Amino acid sequence: MSPKFKKRVDSPFTYVLANWNPMGHIPAHIWDVPHFDVHFYMNPEAERLAIRPGPCPQLTNCDDYPKGKILPPAKYRHPDYKDMDAVEPGMGNHLVDTTAPEFHGEKFTSSFIYGIWNGKVTFYEPMVNLAQYNGLRNGTIDDRCVPIKLPQAYERSGWYPTRYCMRHRHNRAETVTSIEGFVYRTAS
């Protein structure tokens, strides 16, 4: 995002990174299908890139790993989101909604994750199964938006989304995952 945009729009989000997972990832039998992880980051890219690989869990540097385990204060986290010990190099930790359908016998279609690092929420992450994108493109699945389970408070004032959406724009031959329904939140 351009500096001009960031100055005019009071949003904590500064860049987006999409990760393609052709074999899926942990946990097995839940997210082990081809899918995209779309990260909307709030922390500086240099901070994210400083989370080094190493021999500790998720192949994270052992000096960096404890910073990923520091949870933000409870008021900045929705209570359904739990630490699944998924601290990853170049990302941070992932808080997962353990009430999501895929954790209760249903197939994974899409899911929302909060990313954290060193006690702060650092990214919002919609994950979308490749089958969803294929269905959007071929018209067997309609465009859809999913409400985001929100925390009760925000550490930083700014515009925050209330839903994530998946759409196919036939006129542009593009499939989009977006965060939308922004509402201004005051830090508390």
N, C-alpha and C positions, 0 to 999 in steps of 0.2 A: 504494500500500500504506500502510496506517495506521502511524503511528509506533509504536503498541503492537505490531503484528505484527513490524515491523522489529527492535524491541528483543528480542522473545522468540525470533525465528528468526534464527540466525546465517547469513544468506544475503547474498551480494553484490548480488543482483538487487533493484532498487528500483522499477522501473516497466516497462510493456510498451507498445509502440507498433506498430500494424499499418499498413502502407502498401499501398494498392491500386495496382497497375500495370496498367491496362487494355491498354496496348500493349507491356507488358514493358519491358525495358531492355537495355543492353549486357551482354555481348557479343552481337552480332547472330548469329542462327541458333542460339543456345543458350538465352538467357533472354528472347527477344523475343516471348514469348507472355503472355497475361493471367495474372497471378499475384499472390499476396500475399507481402510480406516482413514477418515478425513479429519485431520486435526486442525482446529482453529485455535492458534496459539495466542497467549497473552503475555508470555515472558519474552525477554529479548532472545533473539536467535543465538547469540553468543553464549548465553547461559544454558540454553538447551544443548548446544553442541559440546559444551564442557562436561556433560554427563558421559563419562568415558566407559568403554568396554573393559571387561576384566573377568576374573574367575568366580565372582560371587553370583548369587541367584540372578537368572535371566542374563547371565554373562555381563554383569555390570561390575565396574571397578569397586573394589571392597571399601575404599575411602569414600566413594560417592554413594554407595548403596544406602547407608543410614539416613542420608538427607531425603531420599525418596520415601522413607518410612515415616517421616514426620507428617502427621495429619494436620490439615488446617483446623482451626477451632470448629466445634460442632455446628455453630450457627451458620457457617459458610459451606456446609455439606448437607445434602438431603439425607435423611436417616436411612433410606433404603440402599444407599451406596456404601459398599464395604471395600476394604483393602484386600485385594486378592493376591498380594505379593507379586505384582507384575511391574517391578522397577526395571525400566529398559534404558540402555544407552541411547543418548541423543533424543530422549523423550521425557522420562520421568516415570512416576508411578501412575497406575490406573485404578480408579475407584469404580466398581461395577455394581449395577443394580441387580441384586440377587433375587428380586421379585420378577425379573424379566421372563417372558414366556419360555425362552430357550433353556432356562434353568429349571423348568417344570414340565419337561417332556415334549414341548412344542419345537418345531423346526425354527432355526435362526433365520430371520428375514432382515431385520435391522435392529440396532440397539444403540443406546447412548451411554457414553463413559465420560466421567470427569477425570482430567489429568491433574496431578499434583507434583510439586517439588518443593522441598525444604519448608513445609508448612503453609504453602500457598496453592490455590487453584491456578493452574498454568495453561490448561487447554480444555476445550470442549470437543468431544469426538463422537460424531455419528459413525457407526460401522454399518456397512450395507453389503449384504450377500450379492454375489455376481448374478444369481438367478433373478433377484429383484430388478437389477439394471436391465437384464435381458428381457424380462417381462415388460418393463416400461418401454423399451425400444420397439418390441414387436406388438405392443398394444394389448397384451393379455393381462397386464397389471395397470391399474390407473395410478396417476400421480397421487402422492399422498404426503401428508404432514403428520408428525407425531409430537405430542406435547412433551416438553422436557420437564422432568421433576426438578423443581427449583429449590435452592436453599432458602432459609428464612432471612438471611442477611448477606450483604456483599462487602468485601473488604475495600473495594475501590469503586467510587462513583462512576457511572457511565451507562451506556446503552447495552442491555443484555437480551439475548433471544429467549423466546418462550416455547419455540418449537424448532424441529429440524424437518426438512422436506426433501423429497426425492421426486424429480420430474424429468420427463424427456421432452425436449423442444424439437418437434419434427421439422419445423421451418429452418432450424439451424443445425440439425443432425447432432445435437449434443444432449448428454444426460448429466443432470446437475444434482449435487447434494448441497443444500444450503441451510444456514441457520436464519430464522426469520421471526417476525412478531416481536421486534425489539421494544423494550420498555425501559425507561430511564430509572435506574436504581441509585439511591443515595447511600454512600458508605456508612456503615454503623459498626 
